[in-house]
């Protein structure tokens, strides 16, 4: 297992570099000179623009700029933000916990609701619980999170006054953002969990378990669900990307801190170092989470071995 | 100085119906940067009225109450010498005191009022400005305020390491500063800098503690701002909020303020809420007590609501306008440009989009800007008949489909918008108005930083613009021949006569001598029909009725010094 993890980590290095190279190139393809943007409106002379471009190192050939970026990266240095002049690593360190918390709470809520509704839907197939769960899922998948956010604020903050409209300040502040982000997510989990469990429940070993006189709860939760979870866990890993992109929107709407809103600000200002830093961190998280997913397969299904 | 009103811009933008989304934000940021600087000159605007009435009514009670201000944009720096963003300007205006206040129109015959400087002298060539400073002022860190602090602040601004965006422009052709004792300082310029008094009255050039500059460095001071203002820095959580608290030692409020001593409020939190509808909702739930840049439909709702007050403050500079490219056919023809002016019905646009919020504009300056000439407003009034005859004279004859033609070519204009900048609906209304006189307009949009490059290249016939400035010297940035390739002269308009008039207007600091030059330059620019003014933007803020005695600088930044919070 340790070897497997080590190999996977080494194997993900090219992915990370590939991503930075891609982002780097895309950023430089978009028109708009960061130096000019920074000096916009300040009556800068062309000489000042050239000077700033030199100060930022933007006058060098692209390959040299990228090489420099990689070299510094290998030394653990993500560079300095054009915009705030803070170290990018520091910027990300400040913003990351807020996004991580939001993502985690969302995951927990979504997984809780999704698994619960999925199991109930599969067990009481076509019953009213299943119908309810299906309706909930269809809505959740159909409603975009930016609209849901505004709707939840109107209902729970403005009209009922139960929760704050701004998504910060402890437990109460995270409920609405997490719900906005988590509903669609839980809907997907519900659908997949239900379908997967229905399939597993039709397997011969489930009949065997029943035949041995096990109680329904034990059969479903211990025997069937564990196997049914494999595709669900895969989905959780894959959906992390959606979760992070959803965070961009939800953080902005709820006025929350986070790397989503940091990314938006950086992109608007063409703050190359910050954009690259954020993308790199997100990619890293993605790689790690999917590694975790692979490891979990082994825990869920004894037939899976790594080594 | 340019867009000083940055925020305004923003505000305006946000007000547009349906404009609340992210796009808006983007734009503004760009603008802000541009605007830089100038900002804030005027804190006192409203203050002035009471001036003298209660000079020394020392606040007997301790500062109390916490106000949360919902603003759309995150500051990027709290160093007034660096930042160009309105959001930074809002905060810095309350943490830093300027040397002097610029409050035109508040008192007959007086434009400037003492701040940290009790009096000042300007040399006739406007190259040397001497300030006589107060001796009883301390920075938030306890450092005494002296002439050396003024010098250190300016040296900080011009140091390349600071990477100043707006203050360095507001400062102008700086040469050096002469310290003559602790309380006398002379700022020397290489060239005449008639606009300097207006600029020195903004937060951008306000003194920073020399001890802080030394301790935190030119970069670090952006996160550790130390000024002499009524509020001092407490915390900045990036992406979330900035909190400033009352300075208990504050005892040097300008005479025009309503009270002396520490501010009434104990704390102000500038909460960053990028989404306009969330700002509106947070205002309704009471989570924020004052908000900016709401959608115009929401502003209308609040105007009718009993528990809220909509504050508007006039600003100076240039109105929201369309710039006409004088180089690219067919708008290279003066008659075509004049026809556009006559075919434009600003009143109808206001009626459709901003009723009760903004006024139509017919001048390249906003009223209130030094040298604004009301007689120029009459030059172009809506007159479609006149527009048609001008087009006839220019050889554009009625053709098929109602679009005029010349040599087989239809009369088509490329209208490139700054996307989500508040111009999208305006451009559609203009398209319809111009269609009536036989002009076809093709509208497209590009996002902010990109569009500036397009405009500089001149691929457009029509561009969007607005500009906040505390001084008519803004014409230098907008109309100068050398601003076509890189600056804001998106009209690609070059008249050396205008350049000369503008530089003469800046060769003295005496407003009465400056005005004729700028008026003449403005007349020439308007005769060239390179700007189609649309509406006069204003600063618009929405607040709970609990917030009382809120005041604004000339450029519309909220001043919390005299404000109180009702229970």
Interface residues (C-beta under 8 A of the other chain):
Chain A: X30 X31 X32 X33 X36 X37 X38 X39 X40 X41 X42 X43 X44 X45 X46 X49 X51 X52 X55 X83 X84 X85 X86 X91 X94 X95 X98 X150 X153 X154 X157 X158 X161 X164 X165 X166 X168 X252 X253 X254 X255 X256 X257 X258 X261 X262 X264 X265 X268 X269 X270
Chain B: X2 X3 X22 X25 X26 X29 X30 X31 X32 X33 X34 X35 X36 X37 X70 X74 X76 X77 X84 X160 X163 X165 X166 X168 X169 X219 X222 X223 X237 X238 X239 X240 X271 X272 X273 X274 X275 X277 X278 X281 X282 X284 X285 X287 X288 X448 X449 X450 X452 X453 X476 X477 X483 X485 X486 X487 X488
